[in-house]
Amino acid sequence: PVRNYIDQSHEFALCLFVMAPLLLSFAANGHRAWTFALAAVMLGFYLDMRVVATSRTAFVYFPILLILFAVKYLNRRHAIYFLMFAAVVEFGVLLSSPYLRDRIERTVHDYKVDRDKNAYKEVDRETDAATSNGLRLAYWRVSIRSISEAPVFGHGTGSTLQLFSREAEGKSGEWGNIIRNPHNQTLYVAIQWGVLGCLVLYAMWYFHLQLFRGSFFASWIGLVIVAQNFISSLLN
């Protein structure tokens, strides 16, 4: 119901981790009704991401957000127990969720691609069809090649569209699609503005994180958003 399955996963993960410290607070203060209500909603978010529809990017940042939560809100011993419990739950869900296993197996399969030496593309070993991860790897290789040509100042604003328009010429199917972003925010910036642009980008994320180092609840929300945004930007 939230735009598409990728955005929905990001939103549900955000809501789940934002609600986690509230759950601890209500439980510590003996508010059983609120505790069970939040636990039920959080469980719904989690199960939706694991058995209904999920973004593969969420697989990457979910454990990191778990670690951030444990470090910020639990003592050392409880944090270790919590992370061990979370690992057991994730493994159990993996065994019991055909959907989740299929998503992971497809991800692994998609990365097993051959490089076509005569054209800009990657092909699936069995079908010769473009795969999601095969496309992403191809975009990244083209991006790195472009960055190496102008590493300091980049090729200028709008050059990503020009680059991938040239690469799509003469291609068919998904390989012929013209994209603006190579599914990696760092590469997107580096193509246009080089290393200097990347320094500005990472400085922005650094100062965003500095804004949310406090102990207030709003600081936790900001920390989750920035961490989720940064990690997901490496893949989307």
KOLZANU-857183 format. One record per residue (C-alpha): residue in one letter; x, y, z. Coordinates in pm, whole numbers, plus 50000, padded with zeros to 5 digits. Each point is the difference from the previous one (the first is absolute). Layout:
BEGIN
AXYZ;...
This chain:
BEGIN
P500005000050000;V503015023850030;R500865010449641;N502064968949912;Y501564970650179;I503435016550026;D498725032250160;Q497614979950214;S502874979450142;H501965031650081;E496985015750171;F499134968850198;A503624995650114;L500125036550103;C496744997450196;L501124967550164;F503265014350132;V498435033250100;M497444981350209;A502574977350168;P501135024450274;L496375009350064;L499304963250061;L502864998450251;S498745031250176;F496424987950033;A501164965650116;A502315015350263;N497175022150132;G497484971750018;H497675012049725;R498974965449884;A497305010649756;W502315023649811;T502834974650014;F497934972549840;A498495024049748;L503415012149883;A501364964749997;A497104988749779;V500515028549753;M503774994349988;L499474962849945;G497665008349712;F502635022449839;Y502674973450044;L497934971349863;D498915020649701;M503675006249917;R500884963450037;V497084980649853;V498005024249779;A502155025749820;T503495012450071;S502815020049844;R503354982549974;T501635032350114;A498254995350334;F502004968050050;V503135021750010;Y498995027850238;F497684980050228;P502794983150202;I501915032850024;L496955017550144;L499614971150244;I503565005850119;L499425037650033;F496894993750210;A501804975150224;V502975023350054;K497845030550073;Y497324985150223;L501404968250160;N502914992650228;R502784978049871;R498674966950131;H496435006349888;A501225012449663;I501884967549939;Y496984979150100;F497715021549787;L502164997049688;M500354962450049;F496244996950037;A499475021449688;A502384977849802;V498094968950110;V496675015849906;E501305010649658;F501334965049935;G496704984750110;V498015023349776;L502324991749710;L499294962950044;S496245005250029;S499435026649731;P499994987149640;Y499735036049880;L503125011050188;R502004969949882;D498955007049643;R501115036450026;I503414990050133;E500454972049747;R499105023549715;T502525025450130;V502764974050009;H499014986749658;D499885034749844;Y503585006550099;K501174968949816;V500205017149666;D502384998749709;R501495031249852;D499325004849630;K503305011949852;N498425014549687;A497325022650149;Y499085019750311;K497914974250181;E499984970450231;V498024968949915;D498404973750211;R501794966649953;E496864981849898;T497635025449842;D502265027349860;A497555024450161;A500955030550199;T499754994950376;S499545026750264;N503414994750155;G501634994549663;L498765034049887;R501195015950322;L503514985649965;A500145011549640;Y498955035250099;W502685000550267;R502754989249760;V498995026649750;S499905025950280;I503464991150128;R501415001949649;S498445034349955;I501265012250338;S503564989249914;E499895023949703;A499285030650220;P500634989750361;V500445033950166;F497335023349860;G497774975149815;H498255004349666;G497515026550111;T496365002050103;G497744977949792;S502834978449867;T498524967950145;L497075002149760;Q502325006449708;L502284971350099;F497284973950030;S498195012849692;R503144992249799;E500374966050165;A496364990949920;E500335007549628;G499434969349786;K498994978450296;S496664982250033;G497714991650290;E501055011750344;W503535006249872;G498585027449781;N498385018850289;I501435034650066;I500655006550369;R501125030750194;N501384983650312;P502294969150002;H498324986450316;N502745014050222;Q499925035550135;T503775002550034;L500574990349635;Y497195023349893;V501755029250166;A503514989749897;I499104998249630;Q498725035850003;W502205017350258;G502914976450063;V501804994750328;L499185035450110;G496294992849966;C500374968050201;L501765019150278;V497045023650019;L497544970849994;Y501734981350283;A500505032150196;M496245005349980;W499334965350141;Y502635005350270;F498435032650119;H496554984449985;L501224972650234;Q501505026150233;L496565016150028;F498544968050142;R502554988850258;G497815010550292;S497994977950233;F496585014049908;F497444979349814;A500125023949703;S503754994049980;W499394962749965;I497515006049716;G502545021949820;L502784974750052;V497904971849853;I499025021049699;V503555011049921;A501494965250051;Q497294984049788;N500415026449730;F503784996849986;I500124961949992;S497174996649746;S501685026149779;L502804975349938;L497574977349815;N497265023549876;
